[in-house]
């Protein structure tokens, strides 16, 4: 079963990682797990054979044989590309919402200034109208 898993992992790695530099980096990270056993988690951007970029969260840890010796590395890869794109869209929406709130505040302040000017105009027109009526019709 482990041999089949290893073959599947090799095929997956070849289809997702076209460059030769990336497998070397991942191999060095696995060697680090053998030297200092721990849980290793990181995010990696991988391009598939069609050129589509995927973002994965990878969690790996060494597993031990029955005698306590390290037998290999076991891990899980979770494709978070869609979730990451949703998070980016939510960030854009938050920025637009903040801009709308700012624009609304500016419009409110501008409206307040216009109301003051409008009230002043009505006051002057009203006062002039009263003076005109008094003069013309002796009100």
N, C-alpha and C positions, 0 to 999 in steps of 0.2 A: 504494500500500500504506500509506504514512504517513497519507493522508487517511482510509482505513478505520480505521486504528489510532486516529486522533484522534477519529473518530465513536464508536468503541467506548468509548474512554476517557471521552468526554463523557456517553454513556449510562450507563456504570458510575458515574461521579461523581454524576449526577443521581439514580440509583436508591439509592446508598448514603448520600449526603449531602443530607438534606432541607432543612437550613437554608441561608440565603444567606451567613451569616458564615463558615462553614467553607471554601467554595471561594475566598473572598477571601484567607483565611489561606494556603491552599495555593498560590495564585497568587503571593502575596508571597514565599513560600519558593522558588518556581521562579525568580522574578526575582533573588533572592539568588544562585542558582546561576549565572545568566548573568554577574553582576557579579564573582563570585569563584568560578571553577570548582573544584569539589571533589566528593567523594562525600558525600551527605547521607543519614543514616539516622535514623529515629525511629519511635516507636510511636504509633499513633493509634487512638482508639476511634470507630467509625463506626456509626450506626444505619441499618438498611436501611428500605425502604418499609413493611415489615410491623411495624416497631418493634423488631426483634431487634438487640441490640447485638453488634457484632463488633469484635475487636481485631486490628489489622494491624501488621506490621512493614513499613515502607516504606523502600526504598533507591532513591535517585535520583542521577543524575549527568548533566551536560550531554554531548551528543555534538557532534562537529565536522564541518563540511562539508569538502570536499577542500581548500579554500583556507585552512583553519585557523579559519574563523569558526564561532561556535557556531550549530549548526543547530536545537537544541531540547533537550528533556530526555527522557531515557529512564530507566525505572525498573521496579521490581517490587514488588508487594504480596503479602505472604504472610499468610494468615488464621491467626492463632495462638490463636484463641478457645478451641478444644478443649484445646490444650496448656496454656494458661494456667489453665483450669479444673482440669486434672489436677494442675498444680503447686500450686494452692490446696488440693486434696484431700490431696496428699502432705504439705503443711504441717500440715493438721489431724491427719493420721495421726501425724506426728512429735510433735505436741503431746500427743496421747492416749497415745502410747508413753511419753513422758517422765513423764506423770502416773501411768501404771501402774507404772513403775519406782519412782517416789517412794512410791506406795501400798504396793508390795511391801516396800520398805525399812522403812517405818513398821510394817507388819504383822510383819516379822521382829523388829524391836526390841521390839514389844509382846509377841510370843511369848516372847522371851528373858526378859522381866520376869515373865511368867506362869509360866515354868518355874522361875524362882528361888523364887517364892511357893509353887508346887506342891511343890518339893523341901523347902522349909522346913516345909510342912504335913506331908508324909510323915515327915520327920525327927521332928517333935514327936509325931505319932501313934505312930510306931514306938517312940519313947522312952517315951511314956505307956503303950503296950501292954506293953512289957518290964517297966516298973515295976509295972503291974497284975498281970501274970503272976507276978512274984516275990512280990508281996504275997499273992496269993490261993493260989498253988500252991507257994510256997516253992521256986521254980526257981532 
